[in-house]
């Protein structure tokens, strides 16, 4: 269980950037970790806690991945990039075709 915790922390460290793909990965890993903790904590005494941790980690991880896919949508970023691209094209056109002043 200690190795699993270290692996989870390492994966969080790798996904520390603010891109949508890494945000989705971080949300999925958080879901897997939370599900594993819940599964291990709520396992009956006569059953293996590791199996419950894997089972609940998988279920909550898939649900958090689906939710993160809808929440961290790439369309918003694409629209912002298109607007910035149009603005830079207009500025370039102004510099190339606008009135030039010599110093």
RARA-V548110 format. One record per residue. N is the residue number from 1. RES is the residue in one letter. D_CENTER is the distance of its C-alpha to the mean C-alpha in Angstrom with 2 decimals. Layout:
N,RES,D_CENTER / N,RES,D_CENTER
This chain:
1,X,24.08 / 2,X,23.99 / 3,X,22.69 / 4,X,19.86 / 5,X,18.96 / 6,X,19.19 / 7,X,17.03 / 8,X,14.26 / 9,X,14.75 / 10,X,14.83 / 11,X,11.51 / 12,X,10.01 / 13,X,12.20 / 14,X,11.12 / 15,X,7.44 / 16,X,8.99 / 17,X,8.84 / 18,X,7.87 / 19,X,7.02 / 20,X,5.27 / 21,X,4.87 / 22,X,3.79 / 23,X,1.62 / 24,X,2.25 / 25,X,4.08 / 26,X,4.64 / 27,X,5.42 / 28,X,7.29 / 29,X,8.93 / 30,X,9.91 / 31,X,11.38 / 32,X,13.16 / 33,X,14.51 / 34,X,15.68 / 35,X,17.20 / 36,X,18.93 / 37,X,20.39 / 38,X,21.60 / 39,X,23.03 / 40,X,24.84 / 41,X,26.16 / 42,X,27.53 / 43,X,29.05 / 44,X,32.80 / 45,X,35.14 / 46,X,36.63 / 47,X,33.39 / 48,X,31.04 / 49,X,28.14 / 50,X,26.05 / 51,X,26.23 / 52,X,25.20 / 53,X,22.22 / 54,X,21.12 / 55,X,21.93 / 56,X,20.16 / 57,X,17.11 / 58,X,16.90 / 59,X,17.58 / 60,X,15.20 / 61,X,12.38 / 62,X,13.21 / 63,X,13.54 / 64,X,10.23 / 65,X,8.66 / 66,X,11.13 / 67,X,10.57 / 68,X,6.86 / 69,X,8.26 / 70,X,10.93 / 71,X,9.48 / 72,X,7.16 / 73,X,10.22 / 74,X,11.36 / 75,X,14.91 / 76,X,14.90 / 77,X,14.00 / 78,X,16.57 / 79,X,19.15 / 80,X,18.84 / 81,X,19.21 / 82,X,22.21 / 83,X,23.83 / 84,X,23.52 / 85,X,24.96 / 86,X,27.84 / 87,X,28.56 / 88,X,28.79 / 89,X,31.00 / 90,X,33.25 / 91,X,33.58 / 92,X,34.42 / 93,X,36.95 / 94,X,38.51 / 95,X,38.90 / 96,X,40.37 / 97,X,42.65 / 98,X,43.23 / 99,X,46.28 / 100,X,46.44 / 101,X,48.16 / 102,X,49.75 / 103,X,49.99
